Amino acid sequence: MTEAAATAQAADGPDERAEAEEPTPLKPALEAVLMVVDEPATEEHLAKVLGHRRRAVADALRELADEYTRDGRGFELRLVAGGWRYYTRPAFAKVVDGFVLDGQHARLTQAALETLAVVAYRQPVSRSRVSAIRGVNCDGVMRTLLQRGLLAEAGGEPETGAILYGTTHYFLERMGLRGLDELPELAPFLPEADQIEGESQEGVPSFDVDADDSGDSPTDH
């Protein structure tokens, strides 16, 4: 090799060789990224980060999900709330609960679950309307659900100015839903708004904001 050729190779060497290297394999790259996400990752975001076309990313994600199911892995890859994330397979939920909780009680109470269900099916809805539907003061439980990020303010009621509430993206994630349209068909069993007397009057003094009925106290969630 002549000196000129050696000089040319040295000049072209490292950078061009690095650029000519094969790209990172898509499936392992997806697995590595999804291991560290703290919320579902969208196909668009993954495609941008990994430098692949969205269609290729979408196909690879579904192939991975099928592989995990076929192999009977203890986890699964699911499309939830518009993005992809790893979840423990339901068959192993009891084992995981035992390891994570280890005697702790972190589940929502029945009162909280009922309140969350009312908001999920009737949103956007005011606190007084939720309380009227359930027949008890739900202020304490509503505060807890807000603190846990399952509910959020969703504007105001034009007629009364009452604050309206709805479920959050985190609610969809925790429930394993892609969207509210995947909620079970339970709404017909809830009373209609016009059948609940005075339910939209947020300022009605029949409920004390700082006092909760038995079973719905601030400590019961």
C-alpha positions as CSV (number, residue, x, y, z in Angstrom):
1,M,0.0,0.0,0.0
2,T,1.4,3.4,-1.0
3,E,1.8,6.2,1.5
4,A,-0.9,8.1,-0.3
5,A,-3.3,5.2,-0.1
6,A,-2.5,4.7,3.6
7,T,-3.1,8.3,4.3
8,A,-6.4,8.3,2.4
9,Q,-7.5,5.2,4.3
10,A,-6.6,6.8,7.7
11,A,-8.6,9.9,6.7
12,D,-11.6,7.9,5.7
13,G,-11.3,5.3,8.3
14,P,-13.0,5.5,11.7
15,D,-15.9,7.8,10.9
16,E,-16.9,6.1,7.6
17,R,-16.6,2.6,9.0
18,A,-18.8,3.6,12.0
19,E,-21.4,4.9,9.6
20,A,-21.3,1.8,7.6
21,E,-21.9,-0.5,10.6
22,E,-25.1,-2.4,10.8
23,P,-27.9,-0.5,12.7
24,T,-28.8,-1.8,16.2
25,P,-31.2,-4.8,15.8
26,L,-34.7,-3.5,16.2
27,K,-36.3,-6.1,18.6
28,P,-33.5,-6.1,21.2
29,A,-33.4,-2.3,21.0
30,L,-37.2,-2.1,21.7
31,E,-36.8,-4.5,24.6
32,A,-34.0,-2.4,26.1
33,V,-36.0,0.8,25.9
34,L,-39.3,-0.6,27.1
35,M,-37.5,-2.0,30.2
36,V,-36.9,1.5,31.5
37,V,-40.0,3.5,30.5
38,D,-42.3,4.7,33.3
39,E,-45.3,5.1,31.1
40,P,-46.5,3.5,27.8
41,A,-44.3,4.5,24.9
42,T,-45.9,5.4,21.6
43,E,-44.9,3.8,18.3
44,E,-44.0,7.3,16.9
45,H,-41.7,8.0,19.8
46,L,-40.0,4.7,19.6
47,A,-39.5,5.0,15.9
48,K,-38.0,8.4,16.3
49,V,-35.6,7.4,19.1
50,L,-34.5,4.2,17.4
51,G,-34.3,5.6,13.9
52,H,-36.7,3.1,12.3
53,R,-39.9,3.5,10.3
54,R,-43.0,3.4,12.4
55,R,-44.4,0.5,10.5
56,A,-41.3,-1.6,11.2
57,V,-41.5,-0.6,14.9
58,A,-45.2,-1.5,15.0
59,D,-44.6,-4.9,13.4
60,A,-41.7,-5.7,15.7
61,L,-43.7,-4.8,18.8
62,R,-46.6,-7.1,17.8
63,E,-44.1,-9.9,17.0
64,L,-42.5,-9.5,20.4
65,A,-45.9,-9.6,22.1
66,D,-46.8,-12.8,20.2
67,E,-43.4,-14.4,21.1
68,Y,-43.9,-13.7,24.8
69,T,-47.3,-15.2,24.7
70,R,-46.3,-18.2,22.7
71,D,-43.3,-18.8,25.0
72,G,-45.5,-18.5,28.1
73,R,-43.3,-15.8,29.7
74,G,-44.2,-14.3,33.0
75,F,-44.6,-10.8,31.5
76,E,-46.4,-9.5,28.4
77,L,-46.1,-6.6,26.1
78,R,-49.4,-4.7,25.8
79,L,-50.7,-1.7,23.9
80,V,-52.3,0.4,26.6
81,A,-53.4,4.1,26.6
82,G,-51.9,4.7,23.2
83,G,-48.5,3.2,23.9
84,W,-46.6,0.0,24.6
85,R,-45.3,-1.2,28.0
86,Y,-44.4,-4.4,29.8
87,Y,-46.9,-5.8,32.3
88,T,-46.9,-8.8,34.6
89,R,-49.0,-11.6,33.1
90,P,-52.3,-11.9,35.0
91,A,-51.6,-15.5,35.9
92,F,-48.7,-14.4,38.1
93,A,-50.5,-11.4,39.7
94,K,-50.8,-13.1,43.1
95,V,-47.1,-13.9,43.2
96,V,-46.2,-10.3,42.3
97,D,-48.6,-8.9,44.8
98,G,-47.1,-11.0,47.5
99,F,-43.6,-9.9,46.7
100,V,-44.3,-6.2,46.2
101,L,-46.9,-5.6,49.0
102,D,-45.4,-8.1,51.5
103,G,-48.0,-7.4,54.1
104,Q,-48.8,-3.8,53.1
105,H,-52.3,-2.8,52.0
106,A,-52.2,-0.5,49.0
107,R,-55.4,-1.4,47.3
108,L,-58.3,1.1,46.8
109,T,-61.2,0.6,49.2
110,Q,-64.7,-0.4,47.9
111,A,-65.8,3.2,48.4
112,A,-62.9,4.5,46.3
113,L,-63.6,1.9,43.5
114,E,-67.3,2.8,43.4
115,T,-66.5,6.5,43.2
116,L,-64.0,5.9,40.5
117,A,-66.5,3.8,38.5
118,V,-69.1,6.6,38.7
119,V,-66.6,9.2,37.4
120,A,-65.4,6.9,34.7
121,Y,-68.9,6.3,33.3
122,R,-70.4,9.7,33.9
123,Q,-67.4,12.1,33.2
124,P,-67.1,14.9,33.2
125,V,-69.0,15.0,36.5
126,S,-69.0,17.2,39.6
127,R,-68.3,16.1,43.2
128,S,-71.9,16.7,44.2
129,R,-73.2,14.6,41.3
130,V,-71.0,11.7,42.3
131,S,-72.1,12.0,45.9
132,A,-75.8,12.1,44.8
133,I,-75.4,9.0,42.7
134,R,-73.6,7.1,45.5
135,G,-75.9,8.5,48.3
136,V,-73.0,9.5,50.5
137,N,-70.4,12.3,50.7
138,C,-67.5,11.4,48.4
139,D,-65.3,14.4,49.0
140,G,-62.7,12.5,50.9
141,V,-62.5,9.7,48.4
142,M,-62.4,12.1,45.5
143,R,-59.4,13.8,47.1
144,T,-57.6,10.5,47.4
145,L,-58.3,9.6,43.8
146,L,-57.0,13.0,42.7
147,Q,-53.8,12.6,44.8
148,R,-53.2,9.2,43.2
149,G,-53.5,10.7,39.8
150,L,-56.5,8.6,38.8
151,L,-58.8,11.6,38.5
152,A,-58.2,15.2,37.3
153,E,-60.1,18.4,36.9
154,A,-61.9,18.6,33.5
155,G,-63.3,22.1,33.3
156,G,-66.4,23.7,34.9
157,E,-70.1,23.1,34.7
158,P,-71.6,26.1,32.8
159,E,-74.8,26.2,34.8
160,T,-73.4,26.2,38.3
161,G,-69.6,26.8,37.9
162,A,-68.9,23.6,39.7
163,I,-65.6,21.9,39.0
164,L,-66.0,18.8,36.8
165,Y,-63.8,15.8,37.1
166,G,-62.7,13.0,34.7
167,T,-60.3,10.0,34.6
168,T,-56.7,10.4,33.6
169,H,-54.2,8.8,31.2
170,Y,-52.8,7.1,34.3
171,F,-56.3,5.6,35.0
172,L,-56.2,4.0,31.5
173,E,-52.7,2.7,32.1
174,R,-53.6,1.2,35.5
175,M,-56.8,-0.4,34.2
176,G,-55.1,-1.8,31.1
177,L,-57.4,0.1,28.7
178,R,-56.6,1.6,25.3
179,G,-59.4,4.1,25.7
180,L,-62.6,4.8,27.6
181,D,-64.5,2.9,24.8
182,E,-63.1,-0.3,26.3
183,L,-64.9,0.1,29.6
184,P,-67.5,-2.6,30.2
185,E,-71.1,-1.8,29.4
186,L,-72.2,-0.7,32.8
187,A,-73.3,2.9,32.1
188,P,-77.0,1.9,31.6
189,F,-77.2,0.8,35.2
190,L,-76.3,4.3,36.5
191,P,-79.1,6.8,37.1
192,E,-79.6,9.5,34.6
193,A,-78.5,13.0,35.5
194,D,-82.0,14.5,35.3
195,Q,-83.3,11.9,37.7
196,I,-81.0,13.0,40.5
197,E,-82.6,15.9,42.4
198,G,-80.3,18.8,43.0
199,E,-77.2,16.7,42.0
200,S,-75.6,19.5,40.1
201,Q,-75.8,22.1,42.9
202,E,-72.2,22.0,44.1
203,G,-72.8,24.6,46.8
204,V,-75.7,22.8,48.5
205,P,-74.9,22.7,52.3
206,S,-76.2,19.2,52.7
207,F,-72.6,18.0,52.4
208,D,-69.8,19.1,54.6
209,V,-66.5,19.3,52.7
210,D,-64.5,18.4,55.8
211,A,-66.8,15.6,57.0
212,D,-67.2,12.2,55.5
213,D,-69.9,9.6,56.0
214,S,-68.9,6.4,57.7
215,G,-67.1,4.2,55.1
216,D,-66.0,7.2,53.1
217,S,-63.8,9.0,55.6
218,P,-60.4,10.4,54.5
219,T,-58.6,7.5,56.2
220,D,-60.7,4.8,54.5
221,H,-58.9,4.6,51.2
